[in-house]
Amino acid sequence: MNMMINISDPTLTKMLLEHVVEQAEAGGLDQLLASGFRPELVDDLRQRPLRDFFYAARNGGLAMSVQFDIKNLEACLWRRDIAKHTETLKEYFVRHGASIEMLRSLFTLSKQELQRLRTELDLSKVGPNGRPRMPPASIRDKIHQRWHAIGQSQPNSHQRDRLCSLHQEFSSFSIAALHRVITEFDESGTTASAHLPEPAQPAAPAEAQYLS
């Protein structure tokens, strides 16, 4: 799906004229000719100073339009939102005590990036302290119940999003401790719902809730 927008702003019009010259000089002459530009006009534009473009933009009554590929634009913005959301989650998990193993399994994370996150969040001096202590049995039961409920309400969400939701309800415990609880009956060390498929294009959640 494409959308056309008419351009009337003189500054934008001048920039489009400059872009025509840049495209011609970058090897795009054939594309310009195929679009309807005459070779003589392209040569004329290439010889003119920028002040002539500004004059034409302000006084020439030029009609220009820009075509947008809406589908590609939306896909690009969606990828950007997902990337920002993922980065916010990384910081949240580091800040709230996720283990290195968890971070590497839930995110694409190099040693250098992990060190960068820990340094930026002023956690570079915090080292691993072994396995986190398990909460009392009564609390573990509540954690298991909430984890099951979150899985039922968010069946197609990523495991890291569900873990974040769980931690927000049990924020007095580290994410590593919560992860140990929900995997205590799993001999493989992973949660039973970790195999759920990824959603095709989920709406990226608001980032503010992960910044605490």
C-alpha positions as CSV (number, residue, x, y, z in Angstrom):
1,M,0.0,0.0,0.0
2,N,1.4,3.3,-1.1
3,M,0.4,6.8,-0.1
4,M,1.1,10.1,-1.9
5,I,1.8,13.4,0.0
6,N,1.9,16.7,-1.8
7,I,4.9,18.9,-0.9
8,S,4.4,22.7,-0.7
9,D,7.1,23.7,1.8
10,P,9.9,25.6,-0.1
11,T,12.7,24.1,2.0
12,L,11.5,20.5,1.3
13,T,11.1,21.4,-2.4
14,K,14.6,22.7,-2.5
15,M,15.9,19.6,-0.8
16,L,14.1,17.4,-3.3
17,L,15.7,19.3,-6.2
18,E,19.1,18.8,-4.5
19,H,18.3,15.1,-4.2
20,V,17.7,14.8,-7.9
21,V,21.2,16.2,-8.6
22,E,22.7,13.8,-5.9
23,Q,20.9,10.9,-7.4
24,A,22.2,11.7,-10.9
25,E,25.8,12.1,-9.7
26,A,25.6,8.8,-7.7
27,G,24.8,6.7,-10.8
28,G,21.0,7.0,-10.7
29,L,20.6,8.8,-14.0
30,D,18.8,5.9,-15.7
31,Q,16.2,5.9,-12.9
32,L,15.6,9.6,-13.3
33,L,15.2,9.3,-17.1
34,A,12.8,6.4,-16.6
35,S,10.8,8.6,-14.2
36,G,10.4,11.3,-16.9
37,F,13.3,13.6,-16.5
38,R,14.8,14.8,-19.8
39,P,18.6,14.5,-20.0
40,E,18.9,18.2,-20.8
41,L,17.0,19.1,-17.6
42,V,19.2,16.9,-15.4
43,D,22.4,18.4,-16.9
44,D,20.9,21.9,-16.3
45,L,20.2,21.1,-12.7
46,R,23.7,19.8,-12.1
47,Q,25.2,23.0,-13.3
48,R,23.1,25.4,-11.2
49,P,24.0,26.9,-7.8
50,L,21.8,26.0,-4.8
51,R,20.3,29.5,-4.7
52,D,18.6,28.8,-8.0
53,F,16.9,25.8,-6.4
54,F,15.7,27.9,-3.6
55,Y,14.4,30.5,-6.0
56,A,12.5,27.8,-8.0
57,A,11.1,26.4,-4.7
58,R,9.8,29.7,-3.6
59,N,8.6,31.3,-6.9
60,G,8.2,28.5,-9.4
61,G,4.9,27.1,-8.2
62,L,6.4,23.6,-8.4
63,A,4.1,20.7,-7.6
64,M,5.9,17.9,-5.9
65,S,4.7,14.7,-4.3
66,V,6.4,12.0,-2.1
67,Q,5.2,8.4,-2.2
68,F,5.4,6.3,1.0
69,D,5.4,2.6,1.2
70,I,3.1,2.3,4.2
71,K,3.6,-1.4,4.8
72,N,7.4,-1.1,4.9
73,L,7.2,2.1,7.0
74,E,5.0,0.3,9.6
75,A,7.3,-2.7,9.6
76,C,10.3,-0.5,10.2
77,L,8.7,1.3,13.1
78,W,7.5,-2.0,14.6
79,R,11.1,-3.4,14.5
80,R,12.3,-0.2,16.1
81,D,9.7,-0.6,18.9
82,I,10.6,-4.2,19.5
83,A,14.3,-3.4,19.7
84,K,13.7,-0.6,22.2
85,H,11.4,-2.9,24.3
86,T,14.0,-5.6,24.2
87,E,16.8,-3.2,25.3
88,T,14.6,-2.0,28.2
89,L,13.9,-5.5,29.3
90,K,17.7,-6.3,29.2
91,E,18.3,-3.4,31.6
92,Y,15.4,-4.5,33.8
93,F,16.7,-8.1,34.1
94,V,20.3,-6.9,34.8
95,R,19.1,-4.4,37.4
96,H,16.9,-7.0,39.2
97,G,19.3,-9.8,39.6
98,A,18.9,-12.1,36.6
99,S,21.8,-14.6,36.3
100,I,24.2,-14.5,33.4
101,E,22.9,-17.8,32.2
102,M,19.3,-16.4,32.1
103,L,20.4,-13.3,30.3
104,R,22.2,-15.3,27.6
105,S,19.3,-17.7,27.2
106,L,16.6,-15.0,27.0
107,F,18.5,-12.4,25.0
108,T,21.1,-12.2,22.3
109,L,23.8,-10.9,24.6
110,S,27.6,-11.0,24.2
111,K,30.0,-10.8,27.1
112,Q,30.9,-7.2,26.0
113,E,27.3,-6.1,26.0
114,L,26.6,-7.7,29.4
115,Q,29.6,-5.9,30.9
116,R,28.4,-2.6,29.2
117,L,24.9,-3.0,30.8
118,R,26.4,-3.8,34.2
119,T,28.7,-0.8,34.0
120,E,26.0,1.6,32.7
121,L,23.6,0.5,35.5
122,D,26.5,0.8,38.1
123,L,26.4,-2.9,38.8
124,S,29.9,-3.7,37.6
125,K,31.0,-4.5,41.1
126,V,28.2,-6.9,41.8
127,G,29.5,-10.4,41.2
128,P,27.6,-13.8,41.1
129,N,26.8,-15.1,44.6
130,G,25.9,-18.7,43.6
131,R,22.4,-20.0,43.5
132,P,19.8,-17.6,45.0
133,R,18.0,-18.6,48.2
134,M,14.6,-20.1,47.6
135,P,11.6,-18.3,49.2
136,P,9.6,-20.0,51.9
137,A,7.3,-22.8,50.7
138,S,4.1,-20.7,51.2
139,I,5.6,-18.0,49.0
140,R,6.7,-20.5,46.4
141,D,3.2,-21.8,46.1
142,K,1.9,-18.3,45.4
143,I,4.7,-17.8,42.8
144,H,3.8,-21.0,41.0
145,Q,0.1,-20.0,41.0
146,R,0.8,-16.6,39.5
147,W,3.3,-18.0,37.0
148,H,0.6,-20.4,35.8
149,A,-2.0,-17.6,35.7
150,I,0.4,-15.3,33.7
151,G,1.0,-18.1,31.2
152,Q,-2.8,-18.5,30.8
153,S,-3.3,-14.8,30.3
154,Q,-0.3,-14.3,28.0
155,P,-0.2,-17.6,26.1
156,N,1.8,-16.3,23.1
157,S,4.1,-13.9,24.9
158,H,7.9,-14.3,25.2
159,Q,9.1,-16.0,28.4
160,R,11.1,-12.9,29.3
161,D,8.0,-10.8,29.3
162,R,6.2,-13.3,31.5
163,L,9.1,-13.3,33.9
164,C,9.1,-9.5,34.0
165,S,5.4,-9.6,34.9
166,L,6.0,-12.2,37.6
167,H,8.8,-10.1,39.1
168,Q,6.7,-7.0,39.3
169,E,4.3,-8.9,41.5
170,F,7.1,-10.4,43.6
171,S,9.7,-7.6,43.4
172,S,11.2,-8.4,46.8
173,F,12.9,-11.4,45.2
174,S,15.5,-11.3,42.5
175,I,14.6,-12.6,39.0
176,A,17.1,-15.4,39.5
177,A,15.3,-16.5,42.6
178,L,11.9,-16.4,40.9
179,H,13.3,-18.4,38.0
180,R,14.7,-21.0,40.4
181,V,11.2,-21.4,41.9
182,I,9.4,-21.8,38.6
183,T,11.9,-24.4,37.5
184,E,12.3,-26.3,40.7
185,F,10.3,-29.3,39.4
186,D,11.8,-29.1,36.0
187,E,14.9,-31.4,35.8
188,S,16.0,-29.8,32.5
189,G,16.3,-26.4,34.2
190,T,13.9,-24.6,31.9
191,T,10.3,-23.7,32.4
192,A,7.5,-25.8,31.0
193,S,6.2,-23.0,28.9
194,A,9.5,-21.9,27.4
195,H,8.8,-23.8,24.2
196,L,5.8,-21.6,23.3
197,P,6.1,-20.0,19.8
198,E,6.9,-16.4,19.4
199,P,4.1,-14.1,18.3
200,A,4.2,-12.9,14.6
201,Q,4.1,-9.2,15.4
202,P,3.1,-8.4,19.0
203,A,2.5,-4.8,20.0
204,A,5.5,-3.6,22.0
205,P,4.4,-2.9,25.6
206,A,4.9,0.5,27.1
207,E,8.5,0.8,28.3
208,A,7.8,2.9,31.4
209,Q,6.6,-0.1,33.5
210,Y,10.0,-1.7,33.2
211,L,12.1,1.3,34.3
212,S,11.6,0.9,38.0
